[in-house]
């Protein structure tokens, strides 16, 4: 049993994520594919987030190993399945935050950190007390326990979650998580409660707020439209929506008749037209060829 002011964690019966798998992460791996020691695969400036996150200087991205969702089509499969990464201490994580800040990062970008959230919360507190002053971004699949997210209240400035599905059947088929839509709704509600409406600095960089990403999957424009409808009808202009056409077929899904291809221009245009018809204005769109493996970082321990 581990206790801090945020939460009491029983690492021998882990219930952090919505899987609530009950794994003994002191001895082995949970549904997230990692134990309870912080494991990261990359910490470096990252240029490929939304413009108000990366800017010209880059986002200070820390990619954590493991993932509690485990999508069939995952682009970061090498780390999401726990195959890549180095075990690091809490103090080392704090050092990484400061190294990224010193390199000119616009923010600290925590990528898929939910399964290490108790340690991450403590590391953020330590770093802020020692002078970390750039915004903190929590970059997530959206599959998060709202109760667990409360550990980050006051520590995260920007939430950058996915909202992958409204259709529970698709969520089960592609992410083995039939409860994804309801879980993501509750998590997003907590995120918006914590940080409120967006604020930007004089350069147009986001200081606080929520950007929700919707990755359009080939053949599933209808579900993507339903995601947009829910987001806009629920939150209006309180959040930004990032509509992404960058789906990249990976080797693991080449036998799937739909996921084995890229999104077509027509499919993406249909989604954009729907956003316009809803009245969405606070949004990001992608232009040109974005479905490239070259956009996926090398998880080489940098």
WOZIPE-V900312 format. One record per residue. N is the residue number from 1. RES is the residue in one letter. PHI is phi as a letter, one per 30 degrees, with the letter a starting at -180 (999 if undefined). PSI is psi in whole degrees, 0 to 359 (none if undefined). Layout:
# WOZIPE-V900312
n->(N/N)
res->(RES/RES)
phi->(PHI/PHI)
psi->(PSI/PSI)
This chain:
# WOZIPE-V900312
n->(1/2/3/4/5/6/7/8/9/10/11/12/13/14/15/16/17/18/19/20/21/22/23/24/25/26/27/28/29/30/31/32/33/34/35/36/37/38/39/40/41/42/43/44/45/46/47/48/49/50/51/52/53/54/55/56/57/58/59/60/61/62/63/64/65/66/67/68/69/70/71/72/73/74/75/76/77/78/79/80/81/82/83/84/85/86/87/88/89/90/91/92/93/94/95/96/97/98/99/100/101/102/103/104/105/106/107/108/109/110/111/112/113/114/115/116/117/118/119/120/121/122/123/124/125/126/127/128/129/130/131/132/133/134/135/136/137/138/139/140/141/142/143/144/145/146/147/148/149/150/151/152/153/154/155/156/157/158/159/160/161/162/163/164/165/166/167/168/169/170/171/172/173/174/175/176/177/178/179/180/181/182/183/184/185/186/187/188/189/190/191/192/193/194/195/196/197/198/199/200/201/202/203/204/205/206/207/208/209/210/211/212/213/214/215/216/217/218/219/220/221/222/223/224/225/226/227/228/229/230/231/232/233/234/235/236/237/238/239/240/241/242/243/244/245/246/247/248/249/250/251/252/253/254/255/256/257/258/259/260/261/262/263/264/265/266/267/268/269/270/271/272/273/274/275/276/277/278/279/280/281/282/283/284/285/286/287/288/289/290/291/292/293/294/295/296/297/298/299/300/301/302)
res->(X/X/X/X/X/X/X/X/X/X/X/X/X/X/X/X/X/X/X/X/X/X/X/X/X/X/X/X/X/X/X/X/X/X/X/X/X/X/X/X/X/X/X/X/X/X/X/X/X/X/X/X/X/X/X/X/X/X/X/X/X/X/X/X/X/X/X/X/X/X/X/X/X/X/X/X/X/X/X/X/X/X/X/X/X/X/X/X/X/X/X/X/X/X/X/X/X/X/X/X/X/X/X/X/X/X/X/X/X/X/X/X/X/X/X/X/X/X/X/X/X/X/X/X/X/X/X/X/X/X/X/X/X/X/X/X/X/X/X/X/X/X/X/X/X/X/X/X/X/X/X/X/X/X/X/X/X/X/X/X/X/X/X/X/X/X/X/X/X/X/X/X/X/X/X/X/X/X/X/X/X/X/X/X/X/X/X/X/X/X/X/X/X/X/X/X/X/X/X/X/X/X/X/X/X/X/X/X/X/X/X/X/X/X/X/X/X/X/X/X/X/X/X/X/X/X/X/X/X/X/X/X/X/X/X/X/X/X/X/X/X/X/X/X/X/X/X/X/X/X/X/X/X/X/X/X/X/X/X/X/X/X/X/X/X/X/X/X/X/X/X/X/X/X/X/X/X/X/X/X/X/X/X/X/X/X/X/X/X/X/X/X/X/X/X/X/X/X/X/X/X/X)
phi->(999/b/b/b/d/d/a/c/c/c/d/d/a/d/b/d/c/d/d/h/d/i/d/d/d/d/c/a/c/c/e/d/i/b/d/c/c/e/b/b/c/a/b/a/d/b/c/c/c/e/e/d/c/d/h/d/d/j/c/d/d/c/c/d/d/j/a/d/c/i/d/e/c/e/d/c/e/d/c/d/c/i/d/b/k/c/d/b/d/e/d/d/d/d/d/d/e/d/d/d/d/d/d/j/e/d/a/c/c/d/c/h/c/e/d/c/d/e/d/d/d/d/d/d/d/d/d/d/d/c/j/d/b/d/d/c/c/c/c/b/d/i/c/b/d/e/d/d/d/d/d/c/e/i/c/c/c/b/c/b/c/d/b/d/b/c/c/d/d/d/d/d/d/c/b/h/b/d/d/e/e/d/d/d/d/d/d/d/e/d/d/d/e/d/c/i/d/d/b/b/d/d/c/i/d/d/c/a/k/b/c/c/c/b/d/d/c/d/i/b/d/e/d/d/d/d/d/e/d/d/d/d/d/d/c/h/d/d/b/c/c/c/c/c/c/d/e/b/d/c/e/d/c/d/d/d/d/c/d/d/b/d/d/d/e/d/d/d/d/d/d/d/d/d/d/d/d/d/j/d/b/d/a/b/b/c/b/i/d/c/d/b/d/d/d/c/d/d/c/c/i/d)
psi->(128/137/135/181/348/323/156/121/127/95/347/355/68/130/24/314/171/343/327/54/342/19/150/94/357/341/337/203/149/196/337/353/15/164/204/9/131/128/124/146/343/140/108/168/135/125/1/24/185/150/325/358/310/317/204/333/334/157/139/83/129/112/116/145/149/163/138/351/302/59/145/327/15/130/338/37/326/326/330/336/8/17/340/151/159/139/132/159/168/317/323/320/316/318/320/320/314/325/318/319/318/333/357/14/142/341/169/122/104/107/114/64/0/324/355/23/322/316/321/319/316/318/321/318/314/315/318/322/333/1/10/124/354/156/154/127/132/110/113/157/348/350/82/144/123/323/319/324/338/339/337/359/121/353/334/138/326/129/134/69/156/157/94/321/149/341/115/330/317/320/320/318/317/338/6/37/81/334/5/310/314/321/315/323/313/319/315/320/318/320/314/321/319/316/345/205/159/145/144/154/185/341/356/10/138/133/326/159/188/129/121/127/137/108/112/124/143/131/3/45/322/314/321/320/320/325/311/317/314/313/314/320/332/319/345/228/10/338/164/149/130/111/115/132/15/10/128/117/127/162/327/342/15/345/352/125/335/313/351/3/166/167/137/160/321/318/314/320/323/321/317/319/323/319/317/318/330/335/14/127/327/86/163/140/163/141/150/195/107/348/77/137/343/342/351/121/156/121/73/15/7/none)
